[in-house]
Amino acid sequence: MVSRRQRVIAAAAAAAMTCVLASAASAVADGGTAAPAPPDPGFGAVAGDAVGPVFDEIRVAAALSVEGTGPVPVTALEPGGGSSSNPTPWKRRADIRVPTAAPAPSGGVRSGSVLSKDQIIWAAYTSAAAKQGSCHLPVMLLAAIGEVESSSLRGRTLNAAHDAVPPVIGPALSGGSFAAIPDTDHGVWDGDPVWDHAVGPMQFIPATWRLWGADGNGDGVKDPENIEDASLAAADYLCSGGRDLSRPADLQAAVLSYNHSTQYLSTVLGIVQAVNSGQLAGP
C-alpha cells in the first residue's frame, strides 16, 4: 500500500524524526514546572499545561528538519489515503490530549459488571494489536491515532454493540484543503451521496474501508463506526506490506500511509514517544 511518493516522504521523515522527538522531550522538560490541569479521568487525560507547547514544538521541529532535507512536499491528506490537489499543511481539528491505558480489571470482568467506555476502547486497541503480533504494533500507536482522528471518542458514547454514538463523520472531501473524493458508498456510511467523508473512530474513507474493513468483534458485520472493527482495520492497514513497526523506518512509513503529512507524523509519534518515555502520562 506504500507508494513511491510515500517512500520518498518517509525517507525524509526518517531523518527528521530524531530531531523531532528530541525536541519533544526537551519541550516537555522545559514545561515540566507548569501547574497541571485537573485530571480528566480515563482515556484522554491532559498532562498539564505543558501539552500544548510540546505539540507546537514538535511541529516546528518537524518543519525545520524537513526544510533542511530539501523540497519535500507536505501534503494535507484526510485519513485513509485520500489526497488533495491543492494541499495545505495538516492541522489538528481538536485539542490533543494524552491517551492513557484503561485496562479491564486484572481479575477479569465479574458477572454483571460493565466495562467503561475507556476500557472498551483500550480493549479494542489491545486486541487489534495482538492479532498483528508479528508486526510489533504498539497499542499506544493505535491510541495516538484514535486521539488525533476522533479525540478518543470524547463527547460520544458506545452502544451495546460498541458503535460510536453519534457516528463520527468527518468533513466532506470536496476539494480545496481537503481531498476531492466523489461519493463511493452511495452515502451508506457517511450519509452524503455526493462526496465521501472519513468515518468512524479511526476515520476511514469509505473507499479505503471497502478494501480494509474488518470484523473485529466477530458479529459478521464490518462497520467503521464499531470500535473493534475500526481498530482491527487500522491495525491491518498499518501493518500491511510486511511492515515490522519495531523498525523506525517501517513505523514512520505506516503512519505516513495513514495520513501523508509530516506534521501528522510528528504529532502521532510524538504522543507515542512521550507516553512511552514517561514524560507525558495521564493519572
C-alpha positions in Angstrom: 0.0 0.0 0.0 3.0 2.3 0.3 3.5 4.3 -3.0 6.8 5.6 -4.3 5.8 9.1 -3.2 5.1 7.8 0.3 8.5 6.2 0.5 10.2 9.5 -0.5 8.3 11.3 2.2 9.0 8.5 4.7 12.8 8.7 3.9 12.8 12.4 4.6 10.7 12.0 7.7 13.1 9.3 9.0 15.9 11.9 9.0 13.7 14.4 10.7 12.2 12.3 13.4 15.4 12.1 15.6 15.3 15.9 15.8 11.6 16.0 16.3 11.4 13.5 19.2 14.5 15.0 20.9 12.7 18.4 20.6 9.6 16.9 22.1 11.5 15.6 25.1 13.2 18.9 25.6 9.9 20.8 25.4 8.4 18.5 28.0 11.3 19.0 30.3 11.2 22.8 29.8 7.5 22.8 30.6 7.6 20.5 33.5 7.1 23.2 36.1 3.8 24.2 34.7 0.9 23.7 37.1 -1.1 20.6 36.0 -4.7 20.9 34.9 -7.3 18.9 36.9 -7.2 15.3 35.7 -9.8 14.2 33.2 -10.4 10.6 34.3 -10.0 7.7 31.9 -8.9 7.9 28.3 -7.6 11.2 27.0 -6.3 12.8 30.2 -4.5 16.1 29.9 -0.9 16.1 31.2 -0.9 19.7 32.4 -0.2 23.0 30.7 2.9 21.6 29.0 0.9 19.6 26.5 0.2 22.5 24.1 3.7 23.8 23.9 5.0 20.2 23.4 3.0 19.7 20.2 3.8 23.2 19.0 7.5 22.4 19.4 7.1 19.1 17.7 5.5 20.7 14.6 8.2 23.5 14.5 11.0 20.9 14.8 9.4 18.8 12.0 9.1 21.8 9.7 12.7 22.9 10.3 14.1 19.4 9.9 12.2 18.8 6.7 13.3 22.1 5.2 16.9 21.0 5.8 16.4 17.8 3.7 15.3 19.6 0.5 11.9 20.2 -1.2 9.7 17.5 0.4 6.0 18.2 -0.1 3.9 18.4 3.0 0.5 17.2 1.8 -2.7 17.5 3.8 -4.5 14.3 3.4 -7.7 13.4 5.1 -7.5 9.9 6.6 -7.4 6.6 5.0 -5.4 7.5 1.8 -7.2 10.4 0.1 -5.2 13.3 -1.4 -5.7 17.0 -2.1 -4.9 18.6 -5.5 -4.3 21.9 -3.6 -2.9 20.7 -0.3 -2.4 22.8 2.8 -0.4 21.7 5.9 -2.3 19.3 8.1 -3.8 20.9 11.2 -5.5 19.0 14.1 -9.2 19.7 14.3 -9.4 19.4 18.1 -7.2 19.7 21.2 -4.8 16.8 21.6 -5.0 15.1 24.9 -2.7 12.3 26.1 -4.1 8.8 25.8 -3.8 6.6 28.9 -4.3 2.9 29.2 -7.6 1.9 30.7 -7.3 -1.9 31.0 -10.1 -4.1 32.4 -9.6 -5.3 36.0 -6.8 -7.8 36.3 -9.1 -10.4 37.9 -11.4 -10.3 34.8 -14.9 -8.9 34.4 -17.2 -10.2 37.1 -20.7 -11.4 36.2 -23.0 -8.4 35.8 -20.2 -5.8 35.8 -19.9 -3.4 32.9 -16.7 -2.0 31.3 -16.4 1.7 31.0 -16.2 3.3 27.5 -12.5 3.9 28.0 -11.9 0.2 29.0 -13.8 -0.9 25.9 -11.7 1.4 23.7 -8.4 0.2 25.2 -9.5 -3.5 24.9 -10.3 -2.9 21.2 -6.8 -1.5 20.6 -5.1 -4.2 22.6 -7.0 -7.0 20.8 -6.2 -5.5 17.4 -2.5 -5.1 18.1 -2.4 -8.7 19.4 -3.9 -10.0 16.2 -0.9 -8.4 14.4 1.7 -9.8 16.7 4.4 -10.3 14.0 4.1 -6.6 13.1 5.0 -5.4 16.6 2.3 -2.8 16.5 2.3 -0.7 19.7 -1.1 -0.4 21.4 -0.2 3.2 22.1 0.1 3.9 18.4 -3.5 2.9 17.8 -4.4 5.0 20.8 -2.5 8.0 19.4 -4.2 7.7 16.0 -7.6 7.4 17.7 -6.8 10.5 19.7 -5.8 12.5 16.7 -8.5 11.3 14.4 -11.6 11.3 16.8 -10.4 12.7 20.1 -10.7 9.2 21.6 -14.5 9.5 21.3 -14.7 12.2 23.9 -18.3 13.6 23.9 -19.6 10.3 22.4 -20.8 7.1 23.9 -20.6 3.4 22.7 -23.8 1.5 22.4 -24.3 -2.2 23.3 -22.6 -3.2 20.1 -19.7 -0.8 20.7 -20.6 1.5 17.9 -19.9 5.2 18.3 -23.0 7.3 19.2 -23.4 9.7 17.5 -21.4 8.4 14.5 -18.1 10.0 13.8 -18.3 11.7 10.3 -15.6 14.0 9.1 -16.0 17.0 6.7 -16.9 16.5 3.1 -13.9 15.6 1.0 -14.9 18.1 -1.7 -11.5 19.6 -2.6 -9.8 22.7 -1.6 -7.8 22.0 1.6 -9.4 18.5 1.7 -9.1 15.6 -0.7 -11.6 15.7 -3.6 -13.2 12.3 -3.4 -16.7 11.9 -5.0 -19.1 9.6 -3.3 -18.1 5.9 -3.4 -20.6 4.3 -1.0 -23.9 5.9 -2.1 -23.9 7.6 1.3 -24.2 4.3 3.2 -21.6 5.2 5.8 -21.4 9.0 5.7 -24.9 10.0 4.6 -23.7 12.0 1.7 -24.5 10.8 -1.9 -22.3 13.5 -3.4 -18.9 13.5 -1.5 -17.2 11.0 0.7 -16.4 11.7 4.3 -14.0 9.9 6.6 -16.0 7.9 9.1 -15.7 6.1 12.4 -13.3 6.3 15.4 -10.3 5.7 13.2 -11.6 7.9 10.3 -11.5 5.6 7.2 -12.8 7.0 3.9 -15.5 4.6 2.5 -13.3 3.6 -0.5 -10.5 2.6 1.9 -12.9 0.9 4.2 -14.2 -1.2 1.3 -10.7 -2.6 0.9 -9.6 -2.8 4.6 -12.8 -3.1 6.6 -12.5 -5.7 9.3 -14.9 -7.6 11.6 -13.1 -7.1 14.9 -16.0 -8.3 17.2 -17.0 -11.3 15.2 -20.6 -10.3 14.6 -20.4 -10.8 10.8 -20.6 -7.1 10.0 -17.7 -4.7 9.1 -18.8 -1.4 10.5 -16.3 1.6 10.6 -18.3 3.1 13.5 -17.6 0.0 15.6 -14.6 0.4 17.8 -13.4 -3.2 17.5 -13.9 -3.3 13.7 -12.2 0.1 13.2 -9.3 -0.8 15.5 -8.6 -4.1 13.7 -8.9 -2.4 10.3 -6.4 0.3 11.4 -4.0 -2.4 12.7 -4.2 -4.3 9.4 -3.7 -1.1 7.4 -0.7 0.0 9.4 0.9 -3.5 9.3 0.3 -4.0 5.6 3.2 -4.9 3.2 5.0 -7.0 5.8 6.0 -4.0 8.0 7.7 -4.5 11.3 6.9 -1.5 13.4 9.7 -2.1 15.8 11.9 -0.7 12.9 11.7 3.2 12.9 11.5 3.4 9.1 8.6 1.0 8.9 6.9 2.8 11.8 7.2 6.1 10.1 6.1 4.7 6.7 3.0 3.2 8.4 1.9 6.5 10.0 2.5 8.4 6.8 0.4 5.8 4.9 -2.4 6.8 7.2 -2.0 10.5 6.6 0.8 11.8 4.3 1.8 14.7 6.4 5.0 15.3 8.4 3.0 17.3 10.9 0.7 14.4 11.4 3.6 12.0 11.7 5.4 14.1 14.3 2.2 14.6 16.3 1.3 10.9 16.4 4.8 9.6 17.1 5.4 12.5 19.5 2.5 11.2 21.6 3.8 7.6 21.5 7.3 8.6 22.4 6.3 11.0 25.2 4.0 8.5 26.8 6.4 5.6 26.4 9.2 7.6 27.9 7.1 8.5 30.9 7.5 12.3 30.1 3.7 12.6 29.5 1.2 10.4 31.3 -2.4 10.7 32.4 -3.4 9.9 36.0 
